Amino acid sequence: MVTTKTYGFDYFMPELHLKTALLTSLTAFLGFVSLIPRGGAGIHLALFLAFAASASFTFIGFHTIARWTRKTVLTMSPQGLTDNRFGQVTIPWTAIERIDQTPPVENNSSQADNARFMFRGIIRLLIASGIYGKVTIPGNPTLTRHRDKRRIKIWLRAGTHIEQATPAARLRIRDNADGTQRVYIATADLNVTREELLGLIINFQNQYGSAAQGLPATA
């Protein structure tokens, strides 16, 4: 299939809207309960910490909705791929060495779901506070398998380097031991399925990236 047009994809966030609405209600409830003059100092401290955590995630939800609603997140054109979530840089198709097409099987157990919820919450809080990259969080194979179902992994050619200037870029652009980089395109909450997006990326790369095999490229 010849791919010549430009494609733009926006956020589609019904899950985020629902979570934010629930967190808003929880924040209001915790704030109300914490004002009731009952219990000791320990209970009030626990309620305050729960209120602060709930309010933080509520703020992140509203901030994400306000920032990205009706805005193009991901753009693909004959010139390359641009993911505005980690910067305005365009990755040329000639800079892509390979694309991981088959993600591992996802673990859908209740324990894995709970671990994913806690892990994503911690990561988002760290990003929002601007300290991501200064701490180390142990890897988890279950979480890795889950992330591979919600993202597309792209390996860049030697000589291509993308600056990791923002917390989001440090999260989605990783350095390999051989000096190359791999880029993770998150597919969660986009108005396109992972399969559709992967098919477009492969078509673009086959059409516009094969002409420069082995040549250096910059992004």
MDTraj code that builds the backbone (N, CA, C; nanometers):
import mdtraj as md
import numpy as np

residues = "MET VAL THR THR LYS THR TYR GLY PHE ASP TYR PHE MET PRO GLU LEU HIS LEU LYS THR ALA LEU LEU THR SER LEU THR ALA PHE LEU GLY PHE VAL SER LEU ILE PRO ARG GLY GLY ALA GLY ILE HIS LEU ALA LEU PHE LEU ALA PHE ALA ALA SER ALA SER PHE THR PHE ILE GLY PHE HIS THR ILE ALA ARG TRP THR ARG LYS THR VAL LEU THR MET SER PRO GLN GLY LEU THR ASP ASN ARG PHE GLY GLN VAL THR ILE PRO TRP THR ALA ILE GLU ARG ILE ASP GLN THR PRO PRO VAL GLU ASN ASN SER SER GLN ALA ASP ASN ALA ARG PHE MET PHE ARG GLY ILE ILE ARG LEU LEU ILE ALA SER GLY ILE TYR GLY LYS VAL THR ILE PRO GLY ASN PRO THR LEU THR ARG HIS ARG ASP LYS ARG ARG ILE LYS ILE TRP LEU ARG ALA GLY THR HIS ILE GLU GLN ALA THR PRO ALA ALA ARG LEU ARG ILE ARG ASP ASN ALA ASP GLY THR GLN ARG VAL TYR ILE ALA THR ALA ASP LEU ASN VAL THR ARG GLU GLU LEU LEU GLY LEU ILE ILE ASN PHE GLN ASN GLN TYR GLY SER ALA ALA GLN GLY LEU PRO ALA THR ALA".split()
xyz = np.array([
    [0.0838, -0.1193, 0.0000],
    [0.0000, 0.0000, 0.0000],
    [0.0877, 0.1248, 0.0000],
    [0.0654, 0.2155, -0.0944],
    [0.1412, 0.3397, -0.1025],
    [0.0843, 0.4388, -0.0026],
    [0.1694, 0.4902, 0.0837],
    [0.1270, 0.5823, 0.1891],
    [0.1901, 0.7177, 0.1635],
    [0.1078, 0.8150, 0.1233],
    [0.1601, 0.9478, 0.0889],
    [0.0997, 1.0586, 0.1742],
    [-0.0143, 1.0366, 0.2346],
    [-0.0801, 1.1423, 0.3107],
    [-0.0221, 1.1523, 0.4515],
    [-0.0605, 1.2586, 0.5212],
    [-0.0180, 1.2788, 0.6594],
    [-0.1302, 1.2366, 0.7529],
    [-0.0948, 1.1609, 0.8563],
    [-0.1919, 1.1129, 0.9535],
    [-0.1648, 1.1794, 1.0884],
    [-0.2700, 1.2257, 1.1519],
    [-0.2587, 1.2822, 1.2856],
    [-0.3532, 1.2113, 1.3807],
    [-0.3069, 1.1828, 1.5015],
    [-0.3872, 1.1092, 1.5987],
    [-0.3968, 1.1890, 1.7276],
    [-0.5184, 1.1955, 1.7815],
    [-0.5453, 1.2684, 1.9045],
    [-0.5643, 1.1707, 2.0197],
    [-0.5690, 1.2260, 2.1407],
    [-0.6027, 1.1461, 2.2575],
    [-0.7524, 1.1164, 2.2584],
    [-0.7873, 0.9945, 2.2931],
    [-0.9261, 0.9561, 2.3181],
    [-0.9266, 0.9000, 2.4583],
    [-0.9783, 0.9762, 2.5566],
    [-0.9489, 0.9483, 2.6967],
    [-1.0721, 0.9220, 2.7827],
    [-1.1643, 0.8363, 2.7408],
    [-1.2802, 0.8103, 2.8283],
    [-1.2400, 0.7489, 2.9608],
    [-1.1361, 0.6623, 2.9600],
    [-1.0904, 0.6002, 3.0843],
    [-1.0313, 0.7053, 3.1770],
    [-0.9542, 0.7987, 3.1222],
    [-0.8948, 0.9039, 3.2043],
    [-1.0026, 0.9973, 3.2592],
    [-1.1040, 1.0291, 3.1770],
    [-1.2137, 1.1130, 3.2251],
    [-1.2855, 1.0454, 3.3423],
    [-1.3098, 0.9160, 3.3294],
    [-1.3790, 0.8437, 3.4365],
    [-1.2937, 0.8398, 3.5624],
    [-1.1648, 0.8079, 3.5488],
    [-1.0766, 0.8031, 3.6657],
    [-1.0679, 0.9398, 3.7332],
    [-1.0607, 1.0457, 3.6528],
    [-1.0505, 1.1797, 3.7105],
    [-1.1779, 1.2173, 3.7850],
    [-1.2933, 1.1801, 3.7289],
    [-1.4198, 1.2076, 3.7967],
    [-1.4288, 1.1320, 3.9287],
    [-1.3878, 1.0056, 3.9290],
    [-1.3897, 0.9265, 4.0523],
    [-1.2915, 0.9820, 4.1555],
    [-1.1733, 1.0230, 4.1086],
    [-1.0743, 1.0799, 4.2006],
    [-1.1214, 1.2135, 4.2572],
    [-1.1944, 1.2913, 4.1768],
    [-1.2493, 1.4174, 4.2266],
    [-1.3464, 1.3914, 4.3412],
    [-1.4339, 1.2915, 4.3224],
    [-1.5288, 1.2555, 4.4285],
    [-1.4563, 1.2042, 4.5517],
    [-1.3530, 1.1210, 4.5300],
    [-1.2770, 1.0684, 4.6430],
    [-1.2053, 1.1790, 4.7182],
    [-1.1488, 1.2750, 4.6444],
    [-1.0794, 1.3865, 4.7083],
    [-1.1749, 1.4688, 4.7938],
    [-1.2927, 1.4960, 4.7386],
    [-1.3921, 1.5728, 4.8142],
    [-1.4355, 1.4966, 4.9395],
    [-1.4536, 1.3651, 4.9257],
    [-1.4950, 1.2845, 5.0410],
    [-1.3872, 1.2825, 5.1490],
    [-1.2624, 1.2597, 5.1086],
    [-1.1530, 1.2562, 5.2060],
    [-1.1346, 1.3920, 5.2734],
    [-1.1499, 1.4996, 5.1952],
    [-1.1388, 1.6329, 5.2541],
    [-1.2472, 1.6584, 5.3570],
    [-1.3687, 1.6115, 5.3261],
    [-1.4795, 1.6297, 5.4205],
    [-1.4566, 1.5478, 5.5476],
    [-1.4158, 1.4208, 5.5319],
    [-1.3949, 1.3343, 5.6481],
    [-1.2807, 1.3856, 5.7355],
    [-1.1756, 1.4382, 5.6718],
    [-1.0608, 1.4856, 5.7502],
    [-1.0948, 1.6074, 5.8357],
    [-1.2040, 1.6772, 5.8018],
    [-1.2440, 1.7947, 5.8791],
    [-1.3303, 1.7596, 6.0005],
    [-1.3785, 1.6356, 6.0045],
    [-1.4613, 1.5939, 6.1183],
    [-1.3717, 1.5746, 6.2416],
    [-1.3994, 1.6424, 6.3492],
    [-1.3122, 1.6371, 6.4683],
    [-1.3293, 1.5072, 6.5464],
    [-1.2913, 1.3947, 6.4855],
    [-1.2993, 1.2658, 6.5532],
    [-1.1694, 1.1901, 6.5282],
    [-1.1355, 1.1014, 6.6216],
    [-1.0152, 1.0210, 6.6069],
    [-0.8918, 1.0955, 6.6535],
    [-0.7813, 1.0210, 6.6593],
    [-0.6571, 1.0790, 6.7058],
    [-0.5774, 1.1441, 6.5944],
    [-0.4569, 1.1877, 6.6312],
    [-0.3707, 1.2561, 6.5345],
    [-0.3261, 1.1619, 6.4234],
    [-0.3061, 1.0332, 6.4583],
    [-0.2630, 0.9365, 6.3570],
    [-0.3662, 0.9187, 6.2475],
    [-0.4923, 0.9125, 6.2841],
    [-0.5997, 0.8972, 6.1853],
    [-0.6073, 1.0193, 6.0960],
    [-0.5977, 1.1378, 6.1571],
    [-0.6035, 1.2608, 6.0777],
    [-0.4835, 1.2709, 5.9839],
    [-0.3669, 1.2248, 6.0281],
    [-0.2493, 1.2267, 5.9413],
    [-0.2685, 1.1324, 5.8226],
    [-0.3219, 1.0138, 5.8488],
    [-0.3465, 0.9180, 5.7403],
    [-0.4489, 0.9737, 5.6422],
    [-0.5535, 1.0358, 5.6936],
    [-0.6548, 1.0954, 5.6064],
    [-0.5952, 1.2088, 5.5235],
    [-0.5082, 1.2884, 5.5860],
    [-0.4465, 1.3989, 5.5126],
    [-0.3569, 1.3473, 5.4008],
    [-0.2781, 1.2417, 5.4302],
    [-0.1913, 1.1857, 5.3275],
    [-0.2730, 1.1262, 5.2127],
    [-0.3825, 1.0582, 5.2464],
    [-0.4692, 1.0027, 5.1421],
    [-0.5324, 1.1152, 5.0607],
    [-0.5731, 1.2220, 5.1287],
    [-0.6312, 1.3365, 5.0585],
    [-0.5285, 1.4006, 4.9653],
    [-0.4050, 1.4160, 5.0139],
    [-0.3003, 1.4780, 4.9323],
    [-0.2700, 1.3932, 4.8090],
    [-0.2627, 1.2610, 4.8256],
    [-0.2354, 1.1733, 4.7122],
    [-0.3490, 1.1787, 4.6113],
    [-0.4724, 1.1706, 4.6607],
    [-0.5881, 1.1757, 4.5711],
    [-0.5955, 1.3090, 4.4982],
    [-0.5692, 1.4180, 4.5698],
    [-0.5722, 1.5504, 4.5068],
    [-0.4627, 1.5636, 4.4012],
    [-0.3458, 1.5043, 4.4267],
    [-0.2353, 1.5110, 4.3303],
    [-0.2725, 1.4410, 4.2001],
    [-0.3268, 1.3191, 4.2106],
    [-0.3636, 1.2454, 4.0909],
    [-0.4820, 1.3112, 4.0193],
    [-0.5713, 1.3739, 4.0957],
    [-0.6817, 1.4476, 4.0333],
    [-0.6280, 1.5643, 3.9519],
    [-0.5319, 1.6362, 4.0082],
    [-0.4698, 1.7484, 3.9362],
    [-0.4019, 1.7003, 3.8082],
    [-0.3286, 1.5861, 3.8177],
    [-0.2623, 1.5317, 3.6994],
    [-0.3648, 1.4973, 3.5924],
    [-0.4775, 1.4383, 3.6340],
    [-0.5813, 1.4030, 3.5380],
    [-0.6387, 1.5248, 3.4684],
    [-0.6741, 1.6272, 3.5458],
    [-0.7283, 1.7502, 3.4861],
    [-0.6247, 1.8179, 3.3968],
    [-0.4993, 1.8162, 3.4405],
    [-0.3932, 1.8789, 3.3608],
    [-0.3771, 1.8078, 3.2270],
    [-0.3783, 1.6751, 3.2297],
    [-0.3650, 1.5984, 3.1057],
    [-0.4822, 1.6222, 3.0132],
    [-0.6028, 1.6224, 3.0688],
    [-0.7226, 1.6454, 2.9872],
    [-0.7190, 1.7847, 2.9255],
    [-0.6864, 1.8857, 3.0076],
    [-0.6839, 2.0233, 2.9567],
    [-0.5751, 2.0441, 2.8524],
    [-0.4631, 1.9758, 2.8690],
    [-0.3500, 1.9967, 2.7780],
    [-0.3689, 1.9267, 2.6440],
    [-0.4266, 1.8062, 2.6456],
    [-0.4256, 1.7238, 2.5252],
    [-0.5608, 1.7087, 2.4565],
    [-0.6693, 1.7535, 2.5176],
    [-0.7996, 1.7387, 2.4523],
    [-0.8018, 1.8128, 2.3189],
    [-0.8391, 1.7402, 2.2128],
    [-0.8501, 1.7945, 2.0770],
    [-0.7174, 1.8449, 2.0233],
    [-0.6082, 1.7928, 2.0733],
    [-0.4770, 1.8285, 2.0203],
    [-0.4115, 1.7047, 1.9602],
    [-0.3417, 1.7254, 1.8503],
    [-0.2750, 1.6144, 1.7843],
    [-0.1554, 1.5691, 1.8667],
    [-0.1534, 1.4414, 1.9004],
    [-0.0471, 1.3851, 1.9823],
    [0.0623, 1.3243, 1.8957],
    [0.0199, 1.2526, 1.7919],
    [0.1129, 1.1767, 1.7087],
    [0.0865, 1.2097, 1.5623],
    [0.1936, 1.2374, 1.4871],
    [0.1821, 1.2698, 1.3447],
    [0.2761, 1.1801, 1.2649],
    [0.2229, 1.1259, 1.1542],
    [0.3038, 1.0467, 1.0623],
    [0.2860, 1.1003, 0.9213],
    [0.3987, 1.1246, 0.8551],
    [0.3983, 1.1789, 0.7201],
    [0.5132, 1.1158, 0.6426],
    [0.5227, 1.1400, 0.5115],
    [0.6381, 1.0875, 0.4377],
    [0.7722, 1.1343, 0.4926],
    [0.7751, 1.2449, 0.5677],
    [0.9004, 1.2957, 0.6235],
    [0.9432, 1.2190, 0.7485],
    [0.8475, 1.1645, 0.8237],
    [0.8852, 1.0928, 0.9435],
    [0.7731, 1.0874, 1.0453],
    [0.8089, 1.0510, 1.1681],
    [0.7137, 1.0321, 1.2774],
    [0.7437, 1.1339, 1.3873],
    [0.6389, 1.2025, 1.4341],
    [0.6535, 1.3019, 1.5405],
    [0.5600, 1.2676, 1.6548],
    [0.6142, 1.2477, 1.7747],
    [0.5344, 1.2217, 1.8942],
    [0.5480, 1.3424, 1.9857],
    [0.4444, 1.4256, 1.9911],
    [0.4516, 1.5495, 2.0680],
    [0.4583, 1.5262, 2.2186],
    [0.4376, 1.4030, 2.2618],
    [0.4430, 1.3751, 2.4050],
    [0.5851, 1.3807, 2.4587],
    [0.6846, 1.3598, 2.3726],
    [0.8222, 1.3733, 2.4217],
    [0.9035, 1.4721, 2.3414],
    [0.8374, 1.5620, 2.2707],
    [0.9082, 1.6691, 2.2021],
    [0.8593, 1.6889, 2.0595],
    [0.9123, 1.7924, 1.9955],
    [0.8711, 1.8276, 1.8604],
    [0.9617, 1.7672, 1.7534],
    [1.0573, 1.6844, 1.7929],
    [1.1503, 1.6273, 1.6968],
    [1.0785, 1.5259, 1.6081],
    [1.1128, 1.5268, 1.4797],
    [1.0590, 1.4309, 1.3834],
    [1.1639, 1.3233, 1.3564],
    [1.1243, 1.1988, 1.3725],
    [1.2141, 1.0859, 1.3466],
    [1.1985, 1.0463, 1.2006],
    [1.3013, 1.0664, 1.1154],
    [1.2895, 1.0264, 0.9745],
    [1.2753, 0.8751, 0.9624],
    [1.2040, 0.8308, 0.8599],
    [1.1884, 0.6867, 0.8400],
    [1.3225, 0.6202, 0.8112],
    [1.4152, 0.6952, 0.7536],
    [1.5479, 0.6403, 0.7259],
    [1.6269, 0.6157, 0.8537],
    [1.5823, 0.6752, 0.9664],
    [1.6536, 0.6583, 1.0926],
    [1.6085, 0.5339, 1.1675],
    [1.5041, 0.4680, 1.1196],
    [1.4498, 0.3502, 1.1885],
    [1.5151, 0.2239, 1.1341],
    [1.5755, 0.1461, 1.2238],
    [1.6396, 0.0218, 1.1833],
    [1.5414, -0.0944, 1.1814],
    [1.4623, -0.1059, 1.2884],
    [1.3630, -0.2128, 1.2910],
    [1.2514, -0.1766, 1.3878],
    [1.1403, -0.2486, 1.3743],
    [1.0212, -0.2248, 1.4556],
    [0.9778, -0.3582, 1.5149],
    [0.9593, -0.3626, 1.6452],
    [0.9089, -0.4846, 1.7088],
    [0.7598, -0.4973, 1.6781],
    [0.7226, -0.6041, 1.6095],
    [0.5856, -0.6179, 1.5616],
    [0.4987, -0.7066, 1.6495],
    [0.5572, -0.7991, 1.7249],
    [0.4787, -0.8937, 1.8038],
    [0.5081, -0.8761, 1.9513],
    [0.4173, -0.8167, 2.0284],
    [0.4407, -0.7998, 2.1721],
    [0.4187, -0.9305, 2.2457],
    [0.4795, -0.9467, 2.3631],
    [0.4556, -1.0670, 2.4435],
    [0.3105, -1.0755, 2.4889],
    [0.2718, -1.1928, 2.5379],
    [0.1362, -1.2121, 2.5878],
    [0.1185, -1.1363, 2.7186],
    [0.0044, -1.0695, 2.7325],
    [-0.0207, -0.9882, 2.8515],
    [-0.0693, -1.0733, 2.9678],
    [-0.0228, -1.0404, 3.0866],
    [-0.0680, -1.1056, 3.2083],
    [-0.1878, -1.0287, 3.2624],
    [-0.3060, -1.0920, 3.2680],
    [-0.4278, -1.0230, 3.3094],
    [-0.4758, -1.0665, 3.4478],
    [-0.3885, -1.1241, 3.5294],
    [-0.4297, -1.1653, 3.6633],
    [-0.4580, -1.0425, 3.7495],
    [-0.5344, -1.0649, 3.8564],
    [-0.5687, -0.9529, 3.9450],
    [-0.4431, -0.8954, 4.0112],
    [-0.3466, -0.9824, 4.0439],
    [-0.2216, -0.9340, 4.1044],
    [-0.1458, -0.8442, 4.0068],
    [-0.1431, -0.8840, 3.8788],
    [-0.0744, -0.8027, 3.7786],
    [-0.1461, -0.6698, 3.7585],
    [-0.2803, -0.6718, 3.7593],
    [-0.3561, -0.5473, 3.7442],
    [-0.3261, -0.4515, 3.8585],
    [-0.3220, -0.5026, 3.9823],
    [-0.2912, -0.4174, 4.0974],
    [-0.1499, -0.3610, 4.0890],
    [-0.0562, -0.4467, 4.0468],
    [0.0827, -0.4007, 4.0352],
    [0.0945, -0.2941, 3.9278],
    [0.0248, -0.3127, 3.8160],
    [0.0305, -0.2132, 3.7089],
    [-0.0273, -0.0800, 3.7544],
    [-0.1402, -0.0848, 3.8287],
    [-0.2027, 0.0380, 3.8756],
    [-0.1075, 0.1150, 3.9668],
    [-0.0450, 0.0449, 4.0618],
    [0.0463, 0.1108, 4.1539],
    [0.1690, 0.1638, 4.0805],
    [0.2237, 0.0843, 3.9881],
    [0.3446, 0.1241, 3.9167],
    [0.3186, 0.2470, 3.8312],
    [0.2067, 0.2470, 3.7561],
    [0.1768, 0.3626, 3.6705],
    [0.1533, 0.4871, 3.7546],
    [0.0865, 0.4707, 3.8697],
    [0.0628, 0.5858, 3.9557],
    [0.1930, 0.6454, 4.0071],
    [0.2866, 0.5608, 4.0469],
    [0.4158, 0.6092, 4.0961],
    [0.4913, 0.6807, 3.9852],
    [0.4937, 0.6219, 3.8644],
    [0.5647, 0.6830, 3.7527],
    [0.5067, 0.8201, 3.7201],
    [0.3745, 0.8302, 3.7145],
    [0.3121, 0.9581, 3.6806],
    [0.3395, 1.0630, 3.7864],
    [0.3398, 1.0226, 3.9129],
    [0.3691, 1.1171, 4.0200],
    [0.5124, 1.1662, 4.0104],
    [0.6056, 1.0767, 3.9783],
    [0.7449, 1.1159, 3.9644],
    [0.7639, 1.2108, 3.8476],
    [0.6961, 1.1827, 3.7362],
    [0.7068, 1.2714, 3.6203],
    [0.6519, 1.4085, 3.6539],
    [0.5356, 1.4115, 3.7198],
    [0.4739, 1.5397, 3.7525],
    [0.5595, 1.6215, 3.8469],
    [0.6310, 1.5563, 3.9355],
    [0.7128, 1.6296, 4.0314],
    [0.8499, 1.6666, 3.9755],
    [0.8802, 1.6172, 3.8535],
    [1.0046, 1.6570, 3.7888],
    [1.1283, 1.5872, 3.8391],
    [1.1124, 1.4764, 3.9127],
    [1.2306, 1.4100, 3.9664],
    [1.2575, 1.2785, 3.8962],
    [1.1823, 1.2470, 3.7897],
    [1.2086, 1.1216, 3.7198],
    [1.3488, 1.1241, 3.6593],
    [1.4166, 1.0157, 3.6680],
    [1.5535, 1.0085, 3.6194],
    [1.6539, 1.0214, 3.7323],
    [1.6116, 1.0724, 3.8471],
    [1.7007, 1.0859, 3.9608],
    [1.6831, 0.9719, 4.0610],
    [1.5845, 0.8861, 4.0355],
    [1.5629, 0.7718, 4.1222],
    [1.5594, 0.6467, 4.0359],
    [1.5758, 0.5331, 4.0973],
    [1.5739, 0.4061, 4.0258],
    [1.4567, 0.3223, 4.0758],
    [1.3728, 0.2772, 3.9830],
    [1.2609, 0.1914, 4.0175],
    [1.2897, 0.0528, 3.9618],
    [1.2874, -0.0527, 4.0426],
    [1.3188, -0.1869, 3.9927],
    [1.2253, -0.2274, 3.8804],
    [1.2799, -0.2974, 3.7809],
    [1.1980, -0.3453, 3.6716],
    [1.1120, -0.4630, 3.7148],
    [1.0044, -0.4867, 3.6421],
    [0.9126, -0.5949, 3.6712],
    [0.8745, -0.6609, 3.5396],
    [0.9042, -0.7905, 3.5193],
    [0.8735, -0.8554, 3.3920],
    [0.7266, -0.8482, 3.3550],
    [0.6379, -0.8596, 3.4552],
    [0.4949, -0.8518, 3.4272],
    [0.4586, -0.7160, 3.3718],
    [0.5122, -0.6113, 3.4332],
    [0.4834, -0.4764, 3.3860],
    [0.5409, -0.4539, 3.2478],
    [0.6577, -0.5096, 3.2208],
    [0.7184, -0.4952, 3.0886],
    [0.6311, -0.5591, 2.9826],
    [0.5793, -0.6784, 3.0121],
    [0.4916, -0.7447, 2.9157],
    [0.3668, -0.6615, 2.8920],
    [0.3129, -0.6025, 2.9982],
    [0.1926, -0.5211, 2.9832],
    [0.2217, -0.3976, 2.8987],
    [0.3356, -0.3314, 2.9256],
    [0.3679, -0.2111, 2.8505],
    [0.3847, -0.2411, 2.7021],
    [0.4390, -0.3586, 2.6701],
    [0.4585, -0.3931, 2.5300],
    [0.3267, -0.4136, 2.4570],
    [0.2168, -0.4365, 2.5311],
    [0.0855, -0.4437, 2.4681],
    [0.0274, -0.3048, 2.4465],
    [0.0834, -0.2039, 2.5106],
    [0.0290, -0.0691, 2.5026],
    [0.1264, 0.0291, 2.4375],
    [0.2250, -0.0241, 2.3666],
    [0.3218, 0.0639, 2.3025],
    [0.3852, -0.0099, 2.1851],
    [0.4564, 0.0662, 2.1028],
    [0.5279, 0.0109, 1.9886],
    [0.6748, 0.0468, 2.0059],
    [0.7611, -0.0542, 2.0003],
    [0.9038, -0.0324, 2.0219],
    [0.9737, -0.0167, 1.8865],
    [1.0489, 0.0923, 1.8726],
    [1.1215, 0.1224, 1.7490],
    [1.2699, 0.1340, 1.7811],
    [1.3526, 0.0649, 1.7049],
    [1.4975, 0.0699, 1.7223],
    [1.5567, 0.1626, 1.6172],
    [1.6394, 0.2580, 1.6599],
    [1.6973, 0.3558, 1.5694],
    [1.8353, 0.3111, 1.5225],
    [1.8737, 0.3598, 1.4057],
    [2.0034, 0.3246, 1.3478],
    [2.1173, 0.3939, 1.4230],
    [2.2355, 0.3370, 1.4120],
    [2.3545, 0.4008, 1.4674],
    [2.3751, 0.5356, 1.3988],
    [2.4103, 0.6361, 1.4755],
    [2.4273, 0.7702, 1.4215],
    [2.3064, 0.8580, 1.4410],
    [2.1951, 0.7997, 1.4824],
    [2.0744, 0.8765, 1.5122],
    [2.0634, 0.8936, 1.6626],
    [2.0459, 1.0149, 1.7079],
    [2.0359, 1.0399, 1.8512],
    [1.9287, 1.1453, 1.8766],
    [1.8361, 1.1138, 1.9689],
    [1.7306, 1.2061, 2.0088],
    [1.7595, 1.2526, 2.1503],
    [1.7600, 1.3828, 2.1709],
    [1.7865, 1.4372, 2.3029],
    [1.6719, 1.4046, 2.3982],
    [1.7079, 1.3574, 2.5165],
    [1.6084, 1.3256, 2.6193],
    [1.5975, 1.4443, 2.7143],
    [1.5379, 1.5513, 2.6643],
    [1.5398, 1.6780, 2.7360],
    [1.4246, 1.6939, 2.8338],
    [1.3227, 1.6097, 2.8265],
    [1.2066, 1.6221, 2.9138],
    [1.1848, 1.4909, 2.9880],
    [1.1096, 1.4935, 3.1003],
    [1.0803, 1.3682, 3.1711],
    [1.0122, 1.2650, 3.0818],
    [0.9188, 1.3099, 2.9970],
    [0.8498, 1.2169, 2.9075],
    [0.9464, 1.1550, 2.8073],
    [1.0420, 1.2338, 2.7593],
    [1.1414, 1.1805, 2.6654],
    [1.2314, 1.0789, 2.7335],
    [1.2703, 1.1056, 2.8592],
    [1.3544, 1.0097, 2.9310],
    [1.2796, 0.8804, 2.9584],
    [1.1463, 0.8890, 2.9657],
    [1.0664, 0.7695, 2.9891],
    [1.0496, 0.6878, 2.8633],
    [1.0418, 0.7522, 2.7460],
    [1.0071, 0.6829, 2.6220],
    [1.1233, 0.6680, 2.5245],
    [1.2367, 0.7289, 2.5543],
    [1.3545, 0.7144, 2.4680],
    [1.4664, 0.6580, 2.5537],
    [1.5143, 0.5391, 2.5201],
    [1.6140, 0.4717, 2.6028],
    [1.7424, 0.4508, 2.5234],
    [1.8555, 0.4588, 2.5927],
    [1.9863, 0.4357, 2.5316],
    [2.0220, 0.2874, 2.5419],
    [2.0731, 0.2312, 2.4336],
    [2.1212, 0.0939, 2.4329],
    [2.2706, 0.0899, 2.4647],
    [2.3196, -0.0267, 2.4999],
    [2.4599, -0.0415, 2.5363],
    [2.5531, -0.0120, 2.4195],
    [2.5069, -0.0323, 2.2956],
    [2.5932, -0.0096, 2.1791],
    [2.5891, 0.1346, 2.1292],
    [2.5238, 0.2237, 2.2037],
    [2.5187, 0.3644, 2.1650],
    [2.3979, 0.4034, 2.0831],
    [2.3178, 0.3061, 2.0393],
    [2.1953, 0.3368, 1.9662],
    [2.0823, 0.3647, 2.0642],
    [1.9655, 0.3956, 2.0122],
    [1.8506, 0.4250, 2.0969],
    [1.7299, 0.3443, 2.0521],
    [1.6385, 0.3242, 2.1460],
    [1.5087, 0.2664, 2.1135],
    [1.4011, 0.3625, 2.1625],
    [1.2935, 0.3726, 2.0866],
    [1.1866, 0.4677, 2.1158],
    [1.0570, 0.3899, 2.1370],
    [0.9826, 0.4271, 2.2393],
    [0.8559, 0.3620, 2.2698],
    [0.7415, 0.4580, 2.2362],
    [0.6574, 0.4177, 2.1430],
    [0.5402, 0.4967, 2.1061],
    [0.4211, 0.4419, 2.1824],
    [0.3721, 0.5169, 2.2806],
    [0.2594, 0.4708, 2.3616],
    [0.1317, 0.4756, 2.2794],
    [0.0542, 0.3675, 2.2842],
    [-0.0706, 0.3600, 2.2080],
    [-0.1935, 0.3739, 2.2963],
    [-0.1752, 0.3735, 2.4282],
    [-0.2891, 0.3851, 2.5187],
    [-0.3565, 0.5211, 2.5031],
    [-0.4879, 0.5206, 2.5002],
    [-0.5707, 0.6428, 2.4966],
    [-0.5666, 0.7174, 2.3645],
    [-0.5029, 0.6634, 2.2600],
    [-0.5077, 0.7276, 2.1292],
    [-0.6341, 0.6851, 2.0552],
    [-0.6802, 0.7693, 1.9618],
    [-0.7998, 0.7356, 1.8848],
    [-0.7654, 0.6463, 1.7658],
    [-0.6839, 0.5451, 1.7909],
    [-0.6451, 0.4475, 1.6905],
    [-0.5996, 0.3225, 1.7647],
    [-0.6246, 0.2047, 1.7081],
    [-0.5816, 0.0826, 1.7745],
    [-0.4324, 0.0607, 1.7527],
    [-0.3730, -0.0215, 1.8377],
    [-0.2310, -0.0514, 1.8243],
    [-0.2025, -0.1174, 1.6897],
    [-0.2899, -0.2069, 1.6463],
    [-0.2693, -0.2773, 1.5206],
    [-0.2733, -0.1809, 1.4025],
    [-0.3678, -0.0881, 1.4037],
    [-0.3774, 0.0094, 1.2945],
    [-0.2536, 0.0992, 1.2909],
    [-0.2115, 0.1447, 1.4092],
    [-0.0955, 0.2332, 1.4157],
    [0.0310, 0.1599, 1.3726],
    [0.0471, 0.0364, 1.4183],
    [0.1638, -0.0421, 1.3807],
    [0.1671, -0.0654, 1.2298],
    [0.0511, -0.0942, 1.1694],
    [0.0458, -0.1145, 1.0256],
    [0.0881, 0.0090, 0.9481],
    [0.0442, 0.1268, 0.9932],
    [0.0833, 0.2511, 0.9262],
    [0.2330, 0.2771, 0.9384],
    [0.2873, 0.2554, 1.0587],
    [0.4310, 0.2772, 1.0794],
    [0.5122, 0.1847, 0.9896],
    [0.4723, 0.0589, 0.9807],
    [0.5440, -0.0365, 0.8964],
    [0.5351, 0.0037, 0.7494],
    [0.4173, 0.0455, 0.7051],
    [0.4014, 0.0875, 0.5648],
    [0.4876, 0.2090, 0.5328],
    [0.4863, 0.3086, 0.6223],
    [0.5691, 0.4272, 0.6003],
    [0.7169, 0.3902, 0.5970],
    [0.7599, 0.3075, 0.6927],
    [0.9011, 0.2732, 0.7008],
    [0.9460, 0.1906, 0.5792],
    [0.8604, 0.0999, 0.5340],
    [0.8945, 0.0208, 0.4153],
    [0.9052, 0.1079, 0.2909],
    [0.8196, 0.2084, 0.2835],
    [0.8162, 0.2926, 0.1637],
    [0.9253, 0.3995, 0.1625],
    [0.9491, 0.4609, 0.2784],
    [1.0401, 0.5754, 0.2815],
    [1.1716, 0.5470, 0.3542],
    [1.1836, 0.4335, 0.4214],
    [1.3045, 0.4059, 0.4966],
    [1.4004, 0.3106, 0.4298],
    [1.3537, 0.2315, 0.3349],
    [1.4391, 0.1297, 0.2737],
    [1.5391, 0.1885, 0.1752],
    [1.5151, 0.3094, 0.1267],
    [1.6038, 0.3675, 0.0257],
    [1.7385, 0.4065, 0.0823],
    [1.7483, 0.4173, 0.2154],
    [1.8730, 0.4650, 0.2768],
    [1.9277, 0.3630, 0.3746],
    [1.9129, 0.2359, 0.3451],
    [1.9651, 0.1334, 0.4339],
    [2.1147, 0.1518, 0.4550],
    [2.1569, 0.1579, 0.5809],
    [2.2980, 0.1658, 0.6131],
    [2.3537, 0.3067, 0.6137],
    [2.2732, 0.4063, 0.5708],
    [2.3229, 0.5436, 0.5692],
    [2.2918, 0.6122, 0.7012],
    [2.3798, 0.7005, 0.7501],
    [2.3511, 0.7700, 0.8754],
    [2.2350, 0.8654, 0.8590],
    [2.1603, 0.8827, 0.9633],
    [2.0477, 0.9762, 0.9616],
    [2.0407, 1.0451, 1.0951],
    [1.9851, 1.1641, 1.0992],
    [1.9716, 1.2386, 1.2228],
    [1.8261, 1.2701, 1.2456],
    [1.7883, 1.2743, 1.3745],
    [1.6509, 1.3058, 1.4094],
    [1.6483, 1.4335, 1.4919],
])
top = md.Topology()
chain = top.add_chain()
for i, resn in enumerate(residues, 1):
    res = top.add_residue(resn, chain, resSeq=i)
    for name in ("N", "CA", "C"):
        top.add_atom(name, md.element.get_by_symbol(name[0]), res)
traj = md.Trajectory(xyz[None], top)
